[in-house]
Amino acid sequence: MAGKEPEIITDKNQMRKWSRAMRSQGKTIGFVPTMGYLHEGHISLIKEAHKHTNLIVVSIYVNPGQFSPTEDLSTYPSDFHGDIQKLMAVPGGVDAVFHPHNLYDHAKSKPTGVNTNSSNYHNSGGGGEPERKGVVSCVEERGLGHETWVRVERLEKGMCGKSRPVFFRGVATIVTKLFNIVEPDVAVFGKKDYQQWRIIQQMVRDLDFSIEVALSINRSLSRAKSDAENGQINCMELRNSVIQAVNSAGGRIDYAEIVDQETLEAVEEIQSPVVFCIAAWFGKVRLIDNLEINI
């Protein structure tokens, strides 16, 4: 059943104005960036964001900065109307959708010195060895006047970075742009692309953003519940697995306790209904969650 229709914002200044107006009312803003064509993975991130903030912003923007000219950007799937319908069906809904046309277009002419042919080399002009000019993105190939990039140099080198050398540079840059425009309190990312998730996490730390990447504590609790249902009733081992997951995600545990549902007293083994309660810090944001386990 469809719920409330989100406010659709296409102008970056209007998006920033909206966020600041909401915050002036004491509201907190959760942010889920997407490239559209939404699926259940995106919806799960929106549901997670609802646990931590009053309002939800979803961005829908196919980012040309992470595609090379050899990759056909025009074939990326798009269904904006369908996306809005999916967002309206999410419990609690979405408050705003940021759907900009172009976040890179600053000039109409190509910047000088950019060679957009298929060669990866150009002559240095000094009679020596040719210099590697590097692979350009669709942004540079189109000459939109954008020259500034954000890179997480060590983490972007391996795996996907080998075959798609502009990809993570484009991701880090657009996430930085979106953070500066939306100005969220919490941003939620999935871990399906683990390298991308780690790169964004490192970028947030290094650039001292005043937001935190909200990680799915609930996912760790769900794994613990599954383990318990499969016979793992030792509470210390269940606690340690969740604590390790939170720590590896950059969090700091405040408490992680398995307690009796009635008395709230800590238990060593699960013999009756319990609840796994957890609180953790991610930077300046303290997240709490719990999950009942009935076996």
DRENDO-804144 format. One record per residue (C-alpha): residue number from 1; residue in three letters; y negated, z negated, x negated. Coordinates in pm, 1 decimal, m for minus. Layout:
REM DRENDO-804144
rec pos:NUM | code:Ala | yy:Y | zz:Z | xx:X .
...
END
This chain:
REM DRENDO-804144
rec pos:1 | code:Met | yy:0.0 | zz:0.0 | xx:0.0 .
rec pos:2 | code:Ala | yy:m336.9 | zz:106.2 | xx:m143.8 .
rec pos:3 | code:Gly | yy:m584.1 | zz:m166.1 | xx:m232.4 .
rec pos:4 | code:Lys | yy:m947.8 | zz:m160.5 | xx:m332.1 .
rec pos:5 | code:Glu | yy:m1090.0 | zz:151.4 | xx:m489.3 .
rec pos:6 | code:Pro | yy:m1227.4 | zz:91.4 | xx:m839.0 .
rec pos:7 | code:Glu | yy:m1582.6 | zz:179.9 | xx:m933.7 .
rec pos:8 | code:Ile | yy:m1568.6 | zz:497.6 | xx:m1141.8 .
rec pos:9 | code:Ile | yy:m1816.3 | zz:503.5 | xx:m1429.7 .
rec pos:10 | code:Thr | yy:m1867.8 | zz:812.2 | xx:m1645.2 .
rec pos:11 | code:Asp | yy:m2178.0 | zz:717.3 | xx:m1846.2 .
rec pos:12 | code:Lys | yy:m2136.4 | zz:487.0 | xx:m2144.6 .
rec pos:13 | code:Asn | yy:m2473.5 | zz:316.4 | xx:m2092.5 .
rec pos:14 | code:Gln | yy:m2386.5 | zz:249.5 | xx:m1729.9 .
rec pos:15 | code:Met | yy:m2050.0 | zz:107.8 | xx:m1837.3 .
rec pos:16 | code:Arg | yy:m2217.7 | zz:m132.3 | xx:m2077.0 .
rec pos:17 | code:Lys | yy:m2471.1 | zz:m229.4 | xx:m1811.1 .
rec pos:18 | code:Trp | yy:m2190.3 | zz:m301.5 | xx:m1562.5 .
rec pos:19 | code:Ser | yy:m2004.2 | zz:m524.3 | xx:m1808.9 .
rec pos:20 | code:Arg | yy:m2312.9 | zz:m723.1 | xx:m1897.7 .
rec pos:21 | code:Ala | yy:m2402.4 | zz:m769.7 | xx:m1531.3 .
rec pos:22 | code:Met | yy:m2053.5 | zz:m903.9 | xx:m1456.7 .
rec pos:23 | code:Arg | yy:m2064.1 | zz:m1137.8 | xx:m1752.9 .
rec pos:24 | code:Ser | yy:m2404.2 | zz:m1270.1 | xx:m1643.7 .
rec pos:25 | code:Gln | yy:m2225.8 | zz:m1382.0 | xx:m1325.8 .
rec pos:26 | code:Gly | yy:m1976.6 | zz:m1582.8 | xx:m1531.8 .
rec pos:27 | code:Lys | yy:m1697.3 | zz:m1326.0 | xx:m1502.7 .
rec pos:28 | code:Thr | yy:m1454.9 | zz:m1238.6 | xx:m1782.0 .
rec pos:29 | code:Ile | yy:m1345.9 | zz:m880.1 | xx:m1841.8 .
rec pos:30 | code:Gly | yy:m1002.1 | zz:m754.1 | xx:m1933.0 .
rec pos:31 | code:Phe | yy:m967.6 | zz:m403.9 | xx:m2072.9 .
rec pos:32 | code:Val | yy:m674.9 | zz:m159.3 | xx:m2080.3 .
rec pos:33 | code:Pro | yy:m753.3 | zz:167.0 | xx:m2264.9 .
rec pos:34 | code:Thr | yy:m547.8 | zz:472.5 | xx:m2164.1 .
rec pos:35 | code:Met | yy:m550.6 | zz:850.0 | xx:m2190.7 .
rec pos:36 | code:Gly | yy:m453.2 | zz:881.3 | xx:m1827.2 .
rec pos:37 | code:Tyr | yy:m138.8 | zz:1019.3 | xx:m1663.2 .
rec pos:38 | code:Leu | yy:m47.8 | zz:658.3 | xx:m1595.0 .
rec pos:39 | code:His | yy:307.2 | zz:524.0 | xx:m1579.5 .
rec pos:40 | code:Glu | yy:476.7 | zz:187.9 | xx:m1535.4 .
rec pos:41 | code:Gly | yy:401.5 | zz:89.0 | xx:m1893.0 .
rec pos:42 | code:His | yy:28.6 | zz:112.9 | xx:m1824.1 .
rec pos:43 | code:Ile | yy:68.2 | zz:m76.2 | xx:m1497.4 .
rec pos:44 | code:Ser | yy:249.6 | zz:m360.4 | xx:m1675.3 .
rec pos:45 | code:Leu | yy:m44.7 | zz:m393.8 | xx:m1915.8 .
rec pos:46 | code:Ile | yy:m288.3 | zz:m414.2 | xx:m1624.7 .
rec pos:47 | code:Lys | yy:m76.6 | zz:m684.7 | xx:m1463.9 .
rec pos:48 | code:Glu | yy:m79.3 | zz:m872.9 | xx:m1794.0 .
rec pos:49 | code:Ala | yy:m458.2 | zz:m843.1 | xx:m1815.6 .
rec pos:50 | code:His | yy:m488.5 | zz:m998.6 | xx:m1470.0 .
rec pos:51 | code:Lys | yy:m337.7 | zz:m1318.8 | xx:m1609.8 .
rec pos:52 | code:His | yy:m624.7 | zz:m1368.6 | xx:m1852.4 .
rec pos:53 | code:Thr | yy:m949.4 | zz:m1245.2 | xx:m1694.3 .
rec pos:54 | code:Asn | yy:m1138.4 | zz:m1218.5 | xx:m1365.1 .
rec pos:55 | code:Leu | yy:m1210.1 | zz:m844.7 | xx:m1376.7 .
rec pos:56 | code:Ile | yy:m1018.5 | zz:m543.1 | xx:m1506.8 .
rec pos:57 | code:Val | yy:m1155.2 | zz:m223.4 | xx:m1661.3 .
rec pos:58 | code:Val | yy:m925.0 | zz:69.9 | xx:m1734.0 .
rec pos:59 | code:Ser | yy:m1048.5 | zz:360.1 | xx:m1942.7 .
rec pos:60 | code:Ile | yy:m913.0 | zz:710.5 | xx:m1889.4 .
rec pos:61 | code:Tyr | yy:m1014.4 | zz:934.1 | xx:m2177.8 .
rec pos:62 | code:Val | yy:m813.4 | zz:1192.6 | xx:m2370.7 .
rec pos:63 | code:Asn | yy:m936.8 | zz:1131.1 | xx:m2722.2 .
rec pos:64 | code:Pro | yy:m993.7 | zz:1450.9 | xx:m2926.0 .
rec pos:65 | code:Gly | yy:m1037.9 | zz:1242.9 | xx:m3239.6 .
rec pos:66 | code:Gln | yy:m664.5 | zz:1179.9 | xx:m3270.5 .
rec pos:67 | code:Phe | yy:m557.6 | zz:1544.1 | xx:m3233.3 .
rec pos:68 | code:Ser | yy:m566.3 | zz:1802.9 | xx:m3509.2 .
rec pos:69 | code:Pro | yy:m678.6 | zz:2159.8 | xx:m3430.8 .
rec pos:70 | code:Thr | yy:m314.2 | zz:2272.1 | xx:m3453.2 .
rec pos:71 | code:Glu | yy:m226.3 | zz:2040.9 | xx:m3161.7 .
rec pos:72 | code:Asp | yy:m312.3 | zz:2188.2 | xx:m2822.2 .
rec pos:73 | code:Leu | yy:m533.7 | zz:1925.1 | xx:m2662.5 .
rec pos:74 | code:Ser | yy:m559.8 | zz:2128.9 | xx:m2342.4 .
rec pos:75 | code:Thr | yy:m190.6 | zz:2078.7 | xx:m2267.0 .
rec pos:76 | code:Tyr | yy:m216.2 | zz:1698.9 | xx:m2255.3 .
rec pos:77 | code:Pro | yy:m108.0 | zz:1600.5 | xx:m1900.5 .
rec pos:78 | code:Ser | yy:m377.0 | zz:1489.7 | xx:m1659.6 .
rec pos:79 | code:Asp | yy:m378.0 | zz:1365.4 | xx:m1300.0 .
rec pos:80 | code:Phe | yy:m698.6 | zz:1170.2 | xx:m1243.8 .
rec pos:81 | code:His | yy:m663.5 | zz:1151.4 | xx:m864.5 .
rec pos:82 | code:Gly | yy:m304.5 | zz:1033.8 | xx:m898.6 .
rec pos:83 | code:Asp | yy:m411.5 | zz:777.5 | xx:m1159.2 .
rec pos:84 | code:Ile | yy:m668.8 | zz:629.1 | xx:m921.5 .
rec pos:85 | code:Gln | yy:m406.1 | zz:600.8 | xx:m648.6 .
rec pos:86 | code:Lys | yy:m172.9 | zz:418.3 | xx:m889.0 .
rec pos:87 | code:Leu | yy:m450.4 | zz:180.1 | xx:m990.9 .
rec pos:88 | code:Met | yy:m529.1 | zz:104.9 | xx:m627.4 .
rec pos:89 | code:Ala | yy:m164.0 | zz:10.1 | xx:m574.1 .
rec pos:90 | code:Val | yy:m165.7 | zz:m251.2 | xx:m852.9 .
rec pos:91 | code:Pro | yy:m163.3 | zz:m608.8 | xx:m717.0 .
rec pos:92 | code:Gly | yy:m516.2 | zz:m739.2 | xx:m763.5 .
rec pos:93 | code:Gly | yy:m640.6 | zz:m386.6 | xx:m823.5 .
rec pos:94 | code:Val | yy:m875.3 | zz:m261.6 | xx:m1091.5 .
rec pos:95 | code:Asp | yy:m1249.0 | zz:m324.4 | xx:m1076.6 .
rec pos:96 | code:Ala | yy:m1380.3 | zz:m31.5 | xx:m1279.2 .
rec pos:97 | code:Val | yy:m1250.8 | zz:288.1 | xx:m1437.2 .
rec pos:98 | code:Phe | yy:m1441.9 | zz:420.7 | xx:m1737.3 .
rec pos:99 | code:His | yy:m1392.4 | zz:797.5 | xx:m1737.4 .
rec pos:100 | code:Pro | yy:m1639.4 | zz:953.8 | xx:m1984.4 .
rec pos:101 | code:His | yy:m1666.0 | zz:1324.6 | xx:m2052.5 .
rec pos:102 | code:Asn | yy:m1717.7 | zz:1311.1 | xx:m2428.4 .
rec pos:103 | code:Leu | yy:m1772.2 | zz:1016.6 | xx:m2661.4 .
rec pos:104 | code:Tyr | yy:m1832.8 | zz:1225.7 | xx:m2973.7 .
rec pos:105 | code:Asp | yy:m2082.0 | zz:1497.5 | xx:m2879.1 .
rec pos:106 | code:His | yy:m2402.2 | zz:1438.2 | xx:m3077.7 .
rec pos:107 | code:Ala | yy:m2488.8 | zz:1793.4 | xx:m3186.0 .
rec pos:108 | code:Lys | yy:m2414.5 | zz:2147.1 | xx:m3077.1 .
rec pos:109 | code:Ser | yy:m2384.9 | zz:2306.8 | xx:m3419.3 .
rec pos:110 | code:Lys | yy:m2108.8 | zz:2260.5 | xx:m3672.2 .
rec pos:111 | code:Pro | yy:m2197.6 | zz:2025.3 | xx:m3959.1 .
rec pos:112 | code:Thr | yy:m2237.0 | zz:2200.9 | xx:m4288.8 .
rec pos:113 | code:Gly | yy:m1952.7 | zz:2196.8 | xx:m4537.4 .
rec pos:114 | code:Val | yy:m1672.9 | zz:2174.1 | xx:m4282.8 .
rec pos:115 | code:Asn | yy:m1417.1 | zz:2450.1 | xx:m4319.8 .
rec pos:116 | code:Thr | yy:m1210.6 | zz:2482.1 | xx:m4005.6 .
rec pos:117 | code:Asn | yy:m960.3 | zz:2745.4 | xx:m4116.5 .
rec pos:118 | code:Ser | yy:m593.5 | zz:2666.1 | xx:m4167.2 .
rec pos:119 | code:Ser | yy:m619.5 | zz:2605.1 | xx:m4541.1 .
rec pos:120 | code:Asn | yy:m615.7 | zz:2246.7 | xx:m4663.1 .
rec pos:121 | code:Tyr | yy:m801.4 | zz:2333.2 | xx:m4983.1 .
rec pos:122 | code:His | yy:m1136.2 | zz:2476.8 | xx:m5086.0 .
rec pos:123 | code:Asn | yy:m1276.5 | zz:2570.0 | xx:m5424.9 .
rec pos:124 | code:Ser | yy:m1482.3 | zz:2301.6 | xx:m5591.7 .
rec pos:125 | code:Gly | yy:m1731.0 | zz:2560.8 | xx:m5713.6 .
rec pos:126 | code:Gly | yy:m1703.7 | zz:2434.9 | xx:m6069.2 .
rec pos:127 | code:Gly | yy:m1420.1 | zz:2653.5 | xx:m6187.2 .
rec pos:128 | code:Gly | yy:m1172.2 | zz:2368.0 | xx:m6195.9 .
rec pos:129 | code:Glu | yy:m881.0 | zz:2269.7 | xx:m5971.9 .
rec pos:130 | code:Pro | yy:m935.3 | zz:2314.1 | xx:m5598.3 .
rec pos:131 | code:Glu | yy:m1024.7 | zz:1999.1 | xx:m5406.4 .
rec pos:132 | code:Arg | yy:m818.3 | zz:1882.3 | xx:m5111.9 .
rec pos:133 | code:Lys | yy:m1055.8 | zz:1877.2 | xx:m4816.2 .
rec pos:134 | code:Gly | yy:m811.4 | zz:1698.3 | xx:m4588.9 .
rec pos:135 | code:Val | yy:m698.0 | zz:1771.9 | xx:m4237.2 .
rec pos:136 | code:Val | yy:m966.2 | zz:1771.2 | xx:m3971.1 .
rec pos:137 | code:Ser | yy:m946.5 | zz:1660.7 | xx:m3609.4 .
rec pos:138 | code:Cys | yy:m1047.4 | zz:1849.0 | xx:m3295.6 .
rec pos:139 | code:Val | yy:m1381.4 | zz:1666.5 | xx:m3314.5 .
rec pos:140 | code:Glu | yy:m1464.2 | zz:1811.0 | xx:m3657.3 .
rec pos:141 | code:Glu | yy:m1320.1 | zz:2149.4 | xx:m3570.7 .
rec pos:142 | code:Arg | yy:m1552.3 | zz:2175.2 | xx:m3270.6 .
rec pos:143 | code:Gly | yy:m1854.1 | zz:2063.0 | xx:m3473.8 .
rec pos:144 | code:Leu | yy:m1975.8 | zz:1791.6 | xx:m3238.8 .
rec pos:145 | code:Gly | yy:m2192.5 | zz:1621.8 | xx:m3498.7 .
rec pos:146 | code:His | yy:m1971.8 | zz:1315.3 | xx:m3535.3 .
rec pos:147 | code:Glu | yy:m1921.3 | zz:1200.9 | xx:m3896.0 .
rec pos:148 | code:Thr | yy:m1821.3 | zz:832.7 | xx:m3883.4 .
rec pos:149 | code:Trp | yy:m1458.0 | zz:719.8 | xx:m3876.3 .
rec pos:150 | code:Val | yy:m1275.8 | zz:386.7 | xx:m3873.0 .
rec pos:151 | code:Arg | yy:m961.5 | zz:365.9 | xx:m4085.2 .
rec pos:152 | code:Val | yy:m698.8 | zz:100.2 | xx:m4144.3 .
rec pos:153 | code:Glu | yy:m595.3 | zz:249.2 | xx:m4473.8 .
rec pos:154 | code:Arg | yy:m270.5 | zz:78.3 | xx:m4570.0 .
rec pos:155 | code:Leu | yy:m106.7 | zz:55.5 | xx:m4229.2 .
rec pos:156 | code:Glu | yy:m184.5 | zz:415.3 | xx:m4129.7 .
rec pos:157 | code:Lys | yy:m2.6 | zz:575.9 | xx:m4422.8 .
rec pos:158 | code:Gly | yy:362.0 | zz:559.7 | xx:m4320.6 .
rec pos:159 | code:Met | yy:576.0 | zz:679.2 | xx:m4030.9 .
rec pos:160 | code:Cys | yy:358.7 | zz:870.5 | xx:m3778.9 .
rec pos:161 | code:Gly | yy:74.9 | zz:881.2 | xx:m4029.8 .
rec pos:162 | code:Lys | yy:274.7 | zz:1112.4 | xx:m4256.0 .
rec pos:163 | code:Ser | yy:310.3 | zz:1393.3 | xx:m4005.2 .
rec pos:164 | code:Arg | yy:m11.7 | zz:1327.5 | xx:m3810.0 .
rec pos:165 | code:Pro | yy:m270.9 | zz:1242.5 | xx:m4078.0 .
rec pos:166 | code:Val | yy:m572.4 | zz:1221.5 | xx:m3842.2 .
rec pos:167 | code:Phe | yy:m396.6 | zz:1038.5 | xx:m3560.6 .
rec pos:168 | code:Phe | yy:m453.0 | zz:672.8 | xx:m3648.7 .
rec pos:169 | code:Arg | yy:m802.6 | zz:737.8 | xx:m3778.8 .
rec pos:170 | code:Gly | yy:m880.1 | zz:882.0 | xx:m3436.0 .
rec pos:171 | code:Val | yy:m716.1 | zz:591.0 | xx:m3255.2 .
rec pos:172 | code:Ala | yy:m901.7 | zz:325.3 | xx:m3455.6 .
rec pos:173 | code:Thr | yy:m1232.5 | zz:505.7 | xx:m3408.8 .
rec pos:174 | code:Ile | yy:m1203.4 | zz:552.7 | xx:m3032.6 .
rec pos:175 | code:Val | yy:m1085.1 | zz:195.0 | xx:m2974.7 .
rec pos:176 | code:Thr | yy:m1388.0 | zz:75.2 | xx:m3171.4 .
rec pos:177 | code:Lys | yy:m1614.0 | zz:293.6 | xx:m2957.8 .
rec pos:178 | code:Leu | yy:m1455.5 | zz:168.6 | xx:m2636.4 .
rec pos:179 | code:Phe | yy:m1482.4 | zz:m195.5 | xx:m2743.7 .
rec pos:180 | code:Asn | yy:m1852.8 | zz:m145.5 | xx:m2818.7 .
rec pos:181 | code:Ile | yy:m1911.8 | zz:23.1 | xx:m2481.9 .
rec pos:182 | code:Val | yy:m1698.4 | zz:m186.5 | xx:m2245.9 .
rec pos:183 | code:Glu | yy:m1756.3 | zz:m514.2 | xx:m2432.5 .
rec pos:184 | code:Pro | yy:m1441.6 | zz:m681.9 | xx:m2293.8 .
rec pos:185 | code:Asp | yy:m1332.7 | zz:m1041.1 | xx:m2344.0 .
rec pos:186 | code:Val | yy:m965.4 | zz:m946.8 | xx:m2367.6 .
rec pos:187 | code:Ala | yy:m795.4 | zz:m615.0 | xx:m2440.7 .
rec pos:188 | code:Val | yy:m428.4 | zz:m550.9 | xx:m2373.8 .
rec pos:189 | code:Phe | yy:m215.6 | zz:m300.6 | xx:m2564.3 .
rec pos:190 | code:Gly | yy:151.3 | zz:m214.7 | xx:m2545.1 .
rec pos:191 | code:Lys | yy:388.3 | zz:m228.7 | xx:m2838.8 .
rec pos:192 | code:Lys | yy:583.1 | zz:91.4 | xx:m2770.6 .
rec pos:193 | code:Asp | yy:396.5 | zz:251.2 | xx:m3061.3 .
rec pos:194 | code:Tyr | yy:442.3 | zz:m43.0 | xx:m3293.6 .
rec pos:195 | code:Gln | yy:246.4 | zz:108.1 | xx:m3582.8 .
rec pos:196 | code:Gln | yy:m50.6 | zz:177.8 | xx:m3357.8 .
rec pos:197 | code:Trp | yy:m39.4 | zz:m176.0 | xx:m3216.6 .
rec pos:198 | code:Arg | yy:m41.9 | zz:m328.3 | xx:m3566.3 .
rec pos:199 | code:Ile | yy:m326.7 | zz:m100.2 | xx:m3675.5 .
rec pos:200 | code:Ile | yy:m541.6 | zz:m204.6 | xx:m3379.8 .
rec pos:201 | code:Gln | yy:m461.2 | zz:m570.0 | xx:m3438.7 .
rec pos:202 | code:Gln | yy:m563.5 | zz:m541.1 | xx:m3805.8 .
rec pos:203 | code:Met | yy:m880.4 | zz:m352.8 | xx:m3714.1 .
rec pos:204 | code:Val | yy:m983.1 | zz:m624.7 | xx:m3467.9 .
rec pos:205 | code:Arg | yy:m940.0 | zz:m888.5 | xx:m3736.8 .
rec pos:206 | code:Asp | yy:m1113.6 | zz:m694.0 | xx:m4012.8 .
rec pos:207 | code:Leu | yy:m1415.4 | zz:m590.3 | xx:m3805.1 .
rec pos:208 | code:Asp | yy:m1457.5 | zz:m937.6 | xx:m3652.6 .
rec pos:209 | code:Phe | yy:m1466.8 | zz:m818.5 | xx:m3294.6 .
rec pos:210 | code:Ser | yy:m1554.5 | zz:m1096.9 | xx:m3051.8 .
rec pos:211 | code:Ile | yy:m1259.7 | zz:m999.1 | xx:m2833.1 .
rec pos:212 | code:Glu | yy:m895.1 | zz:m1075.5 | xx:m2876.3 .
rec pos:213 | code:Val | yy:m592.4 | zz:m856.3 | xx:m2829.6 .
rec pos:214 | code:Ala | yy:m393.7 | zz:m1033.7 | xx:m2557.6 .
rec pos:215 | code:Leu | yy:m27.6 | zz:m1010.0 | xx:m2640.6 .
rec pos:216 | code:Ser | yy:245.1 | zz:m1047.4 | xx:m2384.8 .
rec pos:217 | code:Ile | yy:360.5 | zz:m1406.1 | xx:m2422.0 .
rec pos:218 | code:Asn | yy:539.5 | zz:m1351.7 | xx:m2093.9 .
rec pos:219 | code:Arg | yy:758.0 | zz:m1090.1 | xx:m2261.4 .
rec pos:220 | code:Ser | yy:877.8 | zz:m1347.2 | xx:m2516.2 .
rec pos:221 | code:Leu | yy:945.6 | zz:m1596.7 | xx:m2239.1 .
rec pos:222 | code:Ser | yy:1142.6 | zz:m1335.2 | xx:m2048.6 .
rec pos:223 | code:Arg | yy:1364.0 | zz:m1278.5 | xx:m2352.0 .
rec pos:224 | code:Ala | yy:1420.2 | zz:m1653.4 | xx:m2380.4 .
rec pos:225 | code:Lys | yy:1516.6 | zz:m1668.7 | xx:m2011.9 .
rec pos:226 | code:Ser | yy:1760.7 | zz:m1381.8 | xx:m2060.0 .
rec pos:227 | code:Asp | yy:1913.9 | zz:m1555.5 | xx:m2362.4 .
rec pos:228 | code:Ala | yy:1954.1 | zz:m1875.7 | xx:m2161.9 .
rec pos:229 | code:Glu | yy:2119.5 | zz:m1690.6 | xx:m1874.5 .
rec pos:230 | code:Asn | yy:2359.2 | zz:m1538.2 | xx:m2128.2 .
rec pos:231 | code:Gly | yy:2470.1 | zz:m1879.1 | xx:m2254.1 .
rec pos:232 | code:Gln | yy:2208.7 | zz:m1983.9 | xx:m2510.5 .
rec pos:233 | code:Ile | yy:2120.3 | zz:m2333.2 | xx:m2385.8 .
rec pos:234 | code:Asn | yy:1999.5 | zz:m2486.3 | xx:m2714.2 .
rec pos:235 | code:Cys | yy:1629.6 | zz:m2545.0 | xx:m2653.8 .
rec pos:236 | code:Met | yy:1532.9 | zz:m2564.1 | xx:m3019.6 .
rec pos:237 | code:Glu | yy:1671.9 | zz:m2217.2 | xx:m3085.2 .
rec pos:238 | code:Leu | yy:1503.2 | zz:m2075.9 | xx:m2774.9 .
rec pos:239 | code:Arg | yy:1170.7 | zz:m2234.6 | xx:m2873.0 .
rec pos:240 | code:Asn | yy:1194.5 | zz:m2107.6 | xx:m3230.1 .
rec pos:241 | code:Ser | yy:1251.0 | zz:m1749.8 | xx:m3118.6 .
rec pos:242 | code:Val | yy:940.3 | zz:m1755.2 | xx:m2898.6 .
rec pos:243 | code:Ile | yy:729.3 | zz:m1930.7 | xx:m3162.9 .
rec pos:244 | code:Gln | yy:833.0 | zz:m1672.6 | xx:m3421.5 .
rec pos:245 | code:Ala | yy:738.1 | zz:m1387.1 | xx:m3185.6 .
rec pos:246 | code:Val | yy:394.5 | zz:m1535.1 | xx:m3119.5 .
rec pos:247 | code:Asn | yy:329.2 | zz:m1605.2 | xx:m3487.6 .
rec pos:248 | code:Ser | yy:431.7 | zz:m1253.3 | xx:m3590.4 .
rec pos:249 | code:Ala | yy:188.2 | zz:m1117.9 | xx:m3330.3 .
rec pos:250 | code:Gly | yy:m98.1 | zz:m1304.1 | xx:m3498.2 .
rec pos:251 | code:Gly | yy:m106.0 | zz:m1601.5 | xx:m3261.4 .
rec pos:252 | code:Arg | yy:m106.4 | zz:m1973.2 | xx:m3332.0 .
rec pos:253 | code:Ile | yy:108.6 | zz:m2200.0 | xx:m3115.6 .
rec pos:254 | code:Asp | yy:m57.1 | zz:m2492.8 | xx:m2942.1 .
rec pos:255 | code:Tyr | yy:265.9 | zz:m2600.2 | xx:m2774.2 .
rec pos:256 | code:Ala | yy:596.2 | zz:m2444.8 | xx:m2670.3 .
rec pos:257 | code:Glu | yy:807.3 | zz:m2681.6 | xx:m2464.3 .
rec pos:258 | code:Ile | yy:1115.1 | zz:m2654.8 | xx:m2245.1 .
rec pos:259 | code:Val | yy:1094.8 | zz:m2931.9 | xx:m1986.1 .
rec pos:260 | code:Asp | yy:1274.5 | zz:m3042.7 | xx:m1671.7 .
rec pos:261 | code:Gln | yy:1114.9 | zz:m2885.3 | xx:m1365.1 .
rec pos:262 | code:Glu | yy:1092.5 | zz:m3213.8 | xx:m1178.5 .
rec pos:263 | code:Thr | yy:1012.7 | zz:m3472.9 | xx:m1444.8 .
rec pos:264 | code:Leu | yy:842.2 | zz:m3244.1 | xx:m1700.7 .
rec pos:265 | code:Glu | yy:1033.8 | zz:m3429.3 | xx:m1971.2 .
rec pos:266 | code:Ala | yy:1144.6 | zz:m3227.5 | xx:m2272.5 .
rec pos:267 | code:Val | yy:1515.3 | zz:m3141.7 | xx:m2286.6 .
rec pos:268 | code:Glu | yy:1737.4 | zz:m3051.1 | xx:m2579.0 .
rec pos:269 | code:Glu | yy:1986.5 | zz:m2842.7 | xx:m2381.8 .
rec pos:270 | code:Ile | yy:1950.7 | zz:m2659.2 | xx:m2053.1 .
rec pos:271 | code:Gln | yy:2180.8 | zz:m2828.8 | xx:m1804.2 .
rec pos:272 | code:Ser | yy:1954.9 | zz:m2817.9 | xx:m1498.6 .
rec pos:273 | code:Pro | yy:1647.2 | zz:m2619.4 | xx:m1383.8 .
rec pos:274 | code:Val | yy:1381.0 | zz:m2616.3 | xx:m1655.4 .
rec pos:275 | code:Val | yy:1048.9 | zz:m2448.4 | xx:m1719.4 .
rec pos:276 | code:Phe | yy:943.0 | zz:m2298.6 | xx:m2052.9 .
rec pos:277 | code:Cys | yy:571.9 | zz:m2376.0 | xx:m2099.0 .
rec pos:278 | code:Ile | yy:366.0 | zz:m2225.7 | xx:m2377.5 .
rec pos:279 | code:Ala | yy:6.2 | zz:m2221.6 | xx:m2497.5 .
rec pos:280 | code:Ala | yy:m114.0 | zz:m2020.0 | xx:m2794.7 .
rec pos:281 | code:Trp | yy:m438.5 | zz:m1925.9 | xx:m2963.1 .
rec pos:282 | code:Phe | yy:m526.9 | zz:m1567.6 | xx:m3047.6 .
rec pos:283 | code:Gly | yy:m847.8 | zz:m1612.8 | xx:m3239.8 .
rec pos:284 | code:Lys | yy:m1083.9 | zz:m1797.4 | xx:m3005.3 .
rec pos:285 | code:Val | yy:m884.9 | zz:m1718.0 | xx:m2690.7 .
rec pos:286 | code:Arg | yy:m627.9 | zz:m1970.3 | xx:m2569.6 .
rec pos:287 | code:Leu | yy:m354.3 | zz:m1818.3 | xx:m2354.2 .
rec pos:288 | code:Ile | yy:m107.6 | zz:m2014.9 | xx:m2141.7 .
rec pos:289 | code:Asp | yy:203.2 | zz:m1907.8 | xx:m1956.7 .
rec pos:290 | code:Asn | yy:528.9 | zz:m2047.5 | xx:m1820.0 .
rec pos:291 | code:Leu | yy:863.0 | zz:m1928.2 | xx:m1688.2 .
rec pos:292 | code:Glu | yy:1117.3 | zz:m2116.8 | xx:m1478.9 .
rec pos:293 | code:Ile | yy:1478.0 | zz:m2098.3 | xx:m1594.6 .
rec pos:294 | code:Asn | yy:1744.4 | zz:m2180.1 | xx:m1338.3 .
rec pos:295 | code:Ile | yy:2102.7 | zz:m2161.8 | xx:m1459.5 .
END
